Amino acid sequence: MSATLTQILLVAGGGAFGSVCRFLTASSVQRLTNTDYPYGTLSVNVVGSLVMGLLYVILVERSSMSMEWRALLLIGVLGGFTTFSSFSIETMNLLEQALWGKAFTNIVASVGICLLVTWLGMKIGRWL
């Protein structure tokens, strides 16, 4: 199936919105924690994973919602909001600074917690 122009524009608009939300959320969390550990990135990945799990169940498993809405919300907004590319570069920076404990913690927390809350979001979505 090929993407329609409408889907492409919705993904682009949703991505722009999600990216702004990511920037505002991550920078606010980072300012509040006042540390060199990337809590801002971790927080958006955790929240984004939870919402992805929940919306996947609601929009894909339970709904006949159009592909356009799915593209807007799941690919656009959440794709722009979650930040695994930021996670990767921040983890590499920690490794290059020989901050092994922080790098390992960031890897385990980001992957483990995000998988856990994606599962939780799916459970919540199936319970609703």
C-alpha positions in Angstrom: 0.0 0.0 0.0 1.4 3.4 -0.9 1.0 6.5 1.2 -1.4 9.2 0.1 -0.5 12.8 0.0 -3.0 13.4 2.9 -1.2 10.7 5.0 2.2 12.3 4.3 1.0 15.8 5.2 -0.6 14.4 8.4 2.6 12.6 9.4 4.6 15.8 8.7 2.2 18.0 10.8 2.0 15.5 13.6 5.7 15.1 13.6 6.2 18.8 13.9 3.7 19.0 16.8 5.3 15.9 18.5 8.8 17.4 18.1 7.8 20.6 19.8 6.1 18.7 22.6 9.3 16.6 23.0 11.5 19.7 23.2 9.3 21.4 25.7 8.9 18.3 27.9 12.5 17.1 27.8 13.9 20.6 28.4 11.5 21.2 31.3 12.4 17.8 32.9 16.1 18.4 32.4 15.9 21.8 34.0 14.0 20.4 36.9 16.4 17.6 37.6 19.5 19.8 37.0 21.8 16.9 36.3 24.0 15.6 33.5 21.9 12.4 33.3 19.5 12.6 30.4 16.3 12.4 32.4 14.5 14.6 29.9 15.0 12.2 27.0 14.2 9.2 29.3 11.0 10.8 30.4 9.7 11.4 26.8 10.6 7.9 25.8 8.7 6.5 28.8 5.6 8.6 28.3 5.7 8.1 24.5 6.0 4.3 24.9 3.1 4.2 27.3 0.9 6.3 25.0 2.0 4.2 22.0 0.9 1.0 23.7 -2.4 2.5 24.7 -3.2 4.2 21.3 -2.1 1.1 19.4 -4.8 -1.0 21.1 -7.4 1.7 20.8 -6.7 2.8 17.2 -5.4 -0.4 15.6 -6.9 -3.4 17.6 -10.3 -1.9 18.5 -11.1 0.8 16.1 -11.9 1.2 12.5 -10.2 4.5 12.6 -8.9 5.6 9.2 -5.3 5.2 8.2 -5.0 9.0 8.1 -5.8 9.3 11.8 -3.4 6.4 12.6 -0.7 8.0 10.6 -1.2 11.4 12.3 -1.2 10.1 15.8 1.1 7.0 15.9 3.6 7.9 13.2 3.5 11.6 13.2 2.9 12.9 16.8 4.4 9.9 18.7 7.2 9.5 16.2 8.1 13.2 16.7 7.7 12.9 20.4 9.8 9.9 21.2 13.5 10.3 21.0 15.6 7.2 20.5 18.0 9.1 18.2 18.6 11.5 21.1 18.9 8.5 23.4 21.6 7.0 21.2 23.7 10.1 20.9 23.4 10.9 24.6 24.4 7.4 25.5 27.4 7.5 23.2 28.4 10.8 24.8 28.3 9.2 28.2 30.4 6.3 26.9 32.9 8.6 25.3 33.2 10.4 28.7 33.8 7.0 30.3 30.7 7.5 32.4 30.1 3.7 32.2 27.5 3.5 35.1 25.4 6.3 33.7 25.6 4.9 30.2 24.6 1.4 31.3 21.8 2.8 33.5 20.5 4.9 30.5 20.5 1.8 28.2 18.7 -0.4 30.7 16.3 2.2 31.9 15.4 3.5 28.4 14.9 0.1 26.8 13.5 -1.8 29.8 11.2 0.8 31.2 9.9 1.8 27.7 9.1 -1.9 26.8 7.4 -2.3 30.2 5.2 0.8 29.8 4.4 -0.1 26.2 3.1 -3.4 27.5 1.3 -1.5 30.3 -0.3 0.8 27.8 -1.5 -2.1 25.8 -2.9 -3.8 28.9 -4.7 -0.6 29.9 -6.1 -0.2 26.4 -7.4 -3.8 26.4 -8.9 -3.3 29.8 -10.8 -0.2 28.8 
